[in-house]
Amino acid sequence: MKSTILVALGAAFFIIGVHQSFYYGIPQSYWLFMLSGACFLLIQYFKKKDEEKQKAIKKDKDNKQNTPTKKKRKKK
């Protein structure tokens, strides 16, 4: 859901920036392009963070399956 919102915001800022640059020039609409770029960079950041999280979960799962369980000794 975060990525959907960020894509929508990034596209909206970019379209508004293009529109404003036609009327006022690029220096006046530069901040809109920077907000658009920041949204797209955040998408990449969250995507990378989610991939690392999935790898860690998979690694933990594999470690739990591959480690032998200790058998309890019976008391005499």
Distance bins in CASP14 RR format, pairs under 12 A and 6 or more apart:
PFRMAT RR
TARGET T0000
AUTHOR 0000-0000-0000
RMODE 2
METHOD distances of the structure
MODEL  1
1 7 0 0 0 0 0 1 0 0 0 0 0
1 8 0 0 0 0 0 1 0 0 0 0 0
1 46 0 0 0 0 0 1 0 0 0 0 0
2 8 0 0 0 0 0 1 0 0 0 0 0
2 9 0 0 0 0 0 1 0 0 0 0 0
2 39 0 0 0 0 0 1 0 0 0 0 0
2 42 0 0 0 0 1 0 0 0 0 0 0
2 43 0 0 0 0 1 0 0 0 0 0 0
2 45 0 0 0 0 0 1 0 0 0 0 0
2 46 1 0 1 0 0 0 0 0 0 0 0
2 47 0 0 0 0 1 0 0 0 0 0 0
2 49 0 0 0 0 0 1 0 0 0 0 0
2 50 0 0 0 0 1 0 0 0 0 0 0
3 9 0 0 0 0 0 1 0 0 0 0 0
3 10 0 0 0 0 0 1 0 0 0 0 0
3 39 0 0 0 0 1 0 0 0 0 0 0
3 40 0 0 0 0 0 1 0 0 0 0 0
3 42 0 0 0 0 1 0 0 0 0 0 0
3 43 1 0 1 0 0 0 0 0 0 0 0
3 44 0 0 0 0 1 0 0 0 0 0 0
3 45 0 0 0 0 0 1 0 0 0 0 0
3 46 1 0 0 1 0 0 0 0 0 0 0
3 47 1 0 0 1 0 0 0 0 0 0 0
3 48 0 0 0 0 0 1 0 0 0 0 0
3 49 0 0 0 0 0 1 0 0 0 0 0
3 50 0 0 0 0 1 0 0 0 0 0 0
4 10 0 0 0 0 0 1 0 0 0 0 0
4 11 0 0 0 0 0 1 0 0 0 0 0
4 39 0 0 0 0 0 1 0 0 0 0 0
4 43 0 0 0 0 1 0 0 0 0 0 0
4 46 0 0 0 0 0 1 0 0 0 0 0
5 11 0 0 0 0 0 1 0 0 0 0 0
5 12 0 0 0 0 0 1 0 0 0 0 0
5 39 0 0 0 0 1 0 0 0 0 0 0
5 42 0 0 0 0 0 1 0 0 0 0 0
5 43 0 0 0 0 1 0 0 0 0 0 0
5 46 0 0 0 0 0 1 0 0 0 0 0
6 12 0 0 0 0 0 1 0 0 0 0 0
6 13 0 0 0 0 0 1 0 0 0 0 0
6 35 0 0 0 0 0 1 0 0 0 0 0
6 36 0 0 0 0 0 1 0 0 0 0 0
6 37 0 0 0 0 0 1 0 0 0 0 0
6 38 0 0 0 0 1 0 0 0 0 0 0
6 39 1 0 1 0 0 0 0 0 0 0 0
6 40 1 0 0 1 0 0 0 0 0 0 0
6 41 0 0 0 0 1 0 0 0 0 0 0
6 42 1 0 1 0 0 0 0 0 0 0 0
6 43 1 0 1 0 0 0 0 0 0 0 0
6 44 0 0 0 0 1 0 0 0 0 0 0
6 45 0 0 0 0 1 0 0 0 0 0 0
6 46 1 0 0 1 0 0 0 0 0 0 0
6 47 0 0 0 0 0 1 0 0 0 0 0
7 13 0 0 0 0 0 1 0 0 0 0 0
7 14 0 0 0 0 0 1 0 0 0 0 0
7 36 0 0 0 0 0 1 0 0 0 0 0
7 37 0 0 0 0 0 1 0 0 0 0 0
7 39 1 0 0 1 0 0 0 0 0 0 0
7 40 0 0 0 0 1 0 0 0 0 0 0
7 42 0 0 0 0 0 1 0 0 0 0 0
7 43 1 0 0 1 0 0 0 0 0 0 0
7 44 0 0 0 0 0 1 0 0 0 0 0
7 46 0 0 0 0 0 1 0 0 0 0 0
7 47 0 0 0 0 0 1 0 0 0 0 0
8 14 0 0 0 0 0 1 0 0 0 0 0
8 15 0 0 0 0 0 1 0 0 0 0 0
8 36 0 0 0 0 0 1 0 0 0 0 0
8 39 0 0 0 0 1 0 0 0 0 0 0
8 40 0 0 0 0 0 1 0 0 0 0 0
8 43 0 0 0 0 0 1 0 0 0 0 0
9 15 0 0 0 0 0 1 0 0 0 0 0
9 16 0 0 0 0 0 1 0 0 0 0 0
9 32 0 0 0 0 0 1 0 0 0 0 0
9 35 1 0 0 1 0 0 0 0 0 0 0
9 36 0 0 0 0 1 0 0 0 0 0 0
9 37 0 0 0 0 0 1 0 0 0 0 0
9 38 0 0 0 0 1 0 0 0 0 0 0
9 39 1 0 1 0 0 0 0 0 0 0 0
9 40 0 0 0 0 1 0 0 0 0 0 0
9 42 0 0 0 0 1 0 0 0 0 0 0
9 43 0 0 0 0 1 0 0 0 0 0 0
10 16 0 0 0 0 1 0 0 0 0 0 0
10 17 0 0 0 0 0 1 0 0 0 0 0
10 32 0 0 0 0 1 0 0 0 0 0 0
10 33 0 0 0 0 1 0 0 0 0 0 0
10 34 0 0 0 0 0 1 0 0 0 0 0
10 35 1 0 0 1 0 0 0 0 0 0 0
10 36 1 0 1 0 0 0 0 0 0 0 0
10 37 1 0 0 1 0 0 0 0 0 0 0
10 38 0 0 0 0 1 0 0 0 0 0 0
10 39 1 1 0 0 0 0 0 0 0 0 0
10 40 1 0 0 1 0 0 0 0 0 0 0
10 41 0 0 0 0 0 1 0 0 0 0 0
10 42 0 0 0 0 1 0 0 0 0 0 0
10 43 0 0 0 0 1 0 0 0 0 0 0
11 17 0 0 0 0 0 1 0 0 0 0 0
11 18 0 0 0 0 0 1 0 0 0 0 0
11 32 0 0 0 0 0 1 0 0 0 0 0
11 35 0 0 0 0 0 1 0 0 0 0 0
11 36 1 0 0 1 0 0 0 0 0 0 0
11 37 0 0 0 0 0 1 0 0 0 0 0
11 39 0 0 0 0 1 0 0 0 0 0 0
11 40 0 0 0 0 1 0 0 0 0 0 0
11 43 0 0 0 0 0 1 0 0 0 0 0
12 18 0 0 0 0 0 1 0 0 0 0 0
12 19 0 0 0 0 0 1 0 0 0 0 0
12 32 0 0 0 0 1 0 0 0 0 0 0
12 35 0 0 0 0 1 0 0 0 0 0 0
12 36 0 0 0 0 1 0 0 0 0 0 0
12 39 0 0 0 0 1 0 0 0 0 0 0
13 19 0 0 0 0 0 1 0 0 0 0 0
13 20 0 0 0 0 0 1 0 0 0 0 0
13 29 0 0 0 0 1 0 0 0 0 0 0
13 30 0 0 0 0 0 1 0 0 0 0 0
13 31 0 0 0 0 1 0 0 0 0 0 0
13 32 1 0 1 0 0 0 0 0 0 0 0
13 33 1 0 0 1 0 0 0 0 0 0 0
13 34 0 0 0 0 1 0 0 0 0 0 0
13 35 1 0 1 0 0 0 0 0 0 0 0
13 36 1 1 0 0 0 0 0 0 0 0 0
13 37 1 0 0 1 0 0 0 0 0 0 0
13 38 0 0 0 0 1 0 0 0 0 0 0
13 39 1 0 0 1 0 0 0 0 0 0 0
13 40 0 0 0 0 1 0 0 0 0 0 0
14 20 0 0 0 0 0 1 0 0 0 0 0
14 21 0 0 0 0 0 1 0 0 0 0 0
14 29 0 0 0 0 0 1 0 0 0 0 0
14 32 1 0 0 1 0 0 0 0 0 0 0
14 33 1 0 0 1 0 0 0 0 0 0 0
14 34 0 0 0 0 0 1 0 0 0 0 0
14 35 0 0 0 0 1 0 0 0 0 0 0
14 36 1 0 1 0 0 0 0 0 0 0 0
14 37 1 0 0 1 0 0 0 0 0 0 0
14 38 0 0 0 0 0 1 0 0 0 0 0
14 39 0 0 0 0 1 0 0 0 0 0 0
14 40 0 0 0 0 1 0 0 0 0 0 0
15 21 0 0 0 0 0 1 0 0 0 0 0
15 22 0 0 0 0 0 1 0 0 0 0 0
15 29 0 0 0 0 0 1 0 0 0 0 0
15 32 0 0 0 0 1 0 0 0 0 0 0
15 33 0 0 0 0 0 1 0 0 0 0 0
15 35 0 0 0 0 0 1 0 0 0 0 0
15 36 0 0 0 0 1 0 0 0 0 0 0
16 22 0 0 0 0 0 1 0 0 0 0 0
16 23 0 0 0 0 0 1 0 0 0 0 0
16 24 0 0 0 0 0 1 0 0 0 0 0
16 28 0 0 0 0 0 1 0 0 0 0 0
16 29 1 0 0 1 0 0 0 0 0 0 0
16 31 0 0 0 0 0 1 0 0 0 0 0
16 32 1 0 1 0 0 0 0 0 0 0 0
16 33 0 0 0 0 1 0 0 0 0 0 0
16 35 0 0 0 0 1 0 0 0 0 0 0
16 36 0 0 0 0 1 0 0 0 0 0 0
17 23 0 0 0 0 1 0 0 0 0 0 0
17 24 0 0 0 0 1 0 0 0 0 0 0
17 25 0 0 0 0 1 0 0 0 0 0 0
17 26 0 0 0 0 1 0 0 0 0 0 0
17 27 0 0 0 0 0 1 0 0 0 0 0
17 28 0 0 0 0 1 0 0 0 0 0 0
17 29 1 0 1 0 0 0 0 0 0 0 0
17 30 0 0 0 0 1 0 0 0 0 0 0
17 31 0 0 0 0 1 0 0 0 0 0 0
17 32 1 1 0 0 0 0 0 0 0 0 0
17 33 1 0 0 1 0 0 0 0 0 0 0
17 34 0 0 0 0 0 1 0 0 0 0 0
17 35 0 0 0 0 1 0 0 0 0 0 0
17 36 1 0 0 1 0 0 0 0 0 0 0
17 37 0 0 0 0 0 1 0 0 0 0 0
18 24 0 0 0 0 0 1 0 0 0 0 0
18 25 0 0 0 0 0 1 0 0 0 0 0
18 26 0 0 0 0 1 0 0 0 0 0 0
18 29 1 0 0 1 0 0 0 0 0 0 0
18 32 0 0 0 0 1 0 0 0 0 0 0
18 33 0 0 0 0 1 0 0 0 0 0 0
18 36 0 0 0 0 1 0 0 0 0 0 0
19 25 0 0 0 0 0 1 0 0 0 0 0
19 28 0 0 0 0 0 1 0 0 0 0 0
19 29 0 0 0 0 1 0 0 0 0 0 0
19 32 0 0 0 0 1 0 0 0 0 0 0
19 33 0 0 0 0 0 1 0 0 0 0 0
20 26 0 0 0 0 1 0 0 0 0 0 0
20 27 0 0 0 0 0 1 0 0 0 0 0
20 28 1 0 0 1 0 0 0 0 0 0 0
20 29 1 1 0 0 0 0 0 0 0 0 0
20 30 0 0 0 0 1 0 0 0 0 0 0
20 31 0 0 0 0 1 0 0 0 0 0 0
20 32 1 0 0 1 0 0 0 0 0 0 0
20 33 0 0 0 0 1 0 0 0 0 0 0
20 35 0 0 0 0 0 1 0 0 0 0 0
20 36 0 0 0 0 0 1 0 0 0 0 0
21 27 0 0 0 0 1 0 0 0 0 0 0
21 28 1 0 0 1 0 0 0 0 0 0 0
21 29 1 0 1 0 0 0 0 0 0 0 0
21 30 0 0 0 0 1 0 0 0 0 0 0
21 31 0 0 0 0 0 1 0 0 0 0 0
21 32 0 0 0 0 1 0 0 0 0 0 0
21 33 0 0 0 0 1 0 0 0 0 0 0
21 36 0 0 0 0 0 1 0 0 0 0 0
22 28 0 0 0 0 0 1 0 0 0 0 0
22 29 0 0 0 0 1 0 0 0 0 0 0
23 29 0 0 0 0 1 0 0 0 0 0 0
24 30 0 0 0 0 0 1 0 0 0 0 0
24 31 0 0 0 0 0 1 0 0 0 0 0
24 32 0 0 0 0 0 1 0 0 0 0 0
25 32 0 0 0 0 0 1 0 0 0 0 0
25 33 0 0 0 0 0 1 0 0 0 0 0
26 32 0 0 0 0 1 0 0 0 0 0 0
26 33 1 0 0 1 0 0 0 0 0 0 0
26 34 0 0 0 0 0 1 0 0 0 0 0
27 33 0 0 0 0 0 1 0 0 0 0 0
29 35 0 0 0 0 0 1 0 0 0 0 0
29 36 0 0 0 0 0 1 0 0 0 0 0
30 36 0 0 0 0 0 1 0 0 0 0 0
30 37 0 0 0 0 0 1 0 0 0 0 0
31 37 0 0 0 0 0 1 0 0 0 0 0
31 38 0 0 0 0 0 1 0 0 0 0 0
32 38 0 0 0 0 0 1 0 0 0 0 0
32 39 0 0 0 0 0 1 0 0 0 0 0
33 39 0 0 0 0 0 1 0 0 0 0 0
33 40 0 0 0 0 0 1 0 0 0 0 0
34 40 0 0 0 0 0 1 0 0 0 0 0
34 41 0 0 0 0 0 1 0 0 0 0 0
35 41 0 0 0 0 0 1 0 0 0 0 0
35 42 0 0 0 0 0 1 0 0 0 0 0
36 42 0 0 0 0 0 1 0 0 0 0 0
36 43 0 0 0 0 0 1 0 0 0 0 0
37 43 0 0 0 0 1 0 0 0 0 0 0
37 44 0 0 0 0 0 1 0 0 0 0 0
37 45 0 0 0 0 0 1 0 0 0 0 0
38 44 0 0 0 0 0 1 0 0 0 0 0
38 45 0 0 0 0 0 1 0 0 0 0 0
39 45 0 0 0 0 0 1 0 0 0 0 0
39 46 0 0 0 0 0 1 0 0 0 0 0
40 46 0 0 0 0 0 1 0 0 0 0 0
40 47 0 0 0 0 0 1 0 0 0 0 0
41 47 0 0 0 0 0 1 0 0 0 0 0
41 48 0 0 0 0 0 1 0 0 0 0 0
42 48 0 0 0 0 0 1 0 0 0 0 0
42 49 0 0 0 0 0 1 0 0 0 0 0
43 49 0 0 0 0 0 1 0 0 0 0 0
43 50 0 0 0 0 0 1 0 0 0 0 0
44 50 0 0 0 0 0 1 0 0 0 0 0
44 51 0 0 0 0 0 1 0 0 0 0 0
45 51 0 0 0 0 0 1 0 0 0 0 0
45 52 0 0 0 0 0 1 0 0 0 0 0
46 52 0 0 0 0 0 1 0 0 0 0 0
46 53 0 0 0 0 0 1 0 0 0 0 0
47 53 0 0 0 0 0 1 0 0 0 0 0
47 54 0 0 0 0 0 1 0 0 0 0 0
48 54 0 0 0 0 0 1 0 0 0 0 0
48 55 0 0 0 0 0 1 0 0 0 0 0
49 55 0 0 0 0 0 1 0 0 0 0 0
49 56 0 0 0 0 0 1 0 0 0 0 0
50 56 0 0 0 0 0 1 0 0 0 0 0
50 57 0 0 0 0 0 1 0 0 0 0 0
51 57 0 0 0 0 0 1 0 0 0 0 0
51 58 0 0 0 0 0 1 0 0 0 0 0
52 58 0 0 0 0 0 1 0 0 0 0 0
52 59 0 0 0 0 0 1 0 0 0 0 0
53 59 0 0 0 0 0 1 0 0 0 0 0
53 60 0 0 0 0 0 1 0 0 0 0 0
54 60 0 0 0 0 0 1 0 0 0 0 0
54 61 0 0 0 0 0 1 0 0 0 0 0
55 61 0 0 0 0 0 1 0 0 0 0 0
55 62 0 0 0 0 0 1 0 0 0 0 0
56 62 0 0 0 0 0 1 0 0 0 0 0
56 63 0 0 0 0 0 1 0 0 0 0 0
57 63 0 0 0 0 0 1 0 0 0 0 0
57 64 0 0 0 0 0 1 0 0 0 0 0
58 64 0 0 0 0 0 1 0 0 0 0 0
58 65 0 0 0 0 0 1 0 0 0 0 0
59 65 0 0 0 0 0 1 0 0 0 0 0
59 66 0 0 0 0 0 1 0 0 0 0 0
60 66 0 0 0 0 0 1 0 0 0 0 0
60 67 0 0 0 0 0 1 0 0 0 0 0
61 67 0 0 0 0 0 1 0 0 0 0 0
END
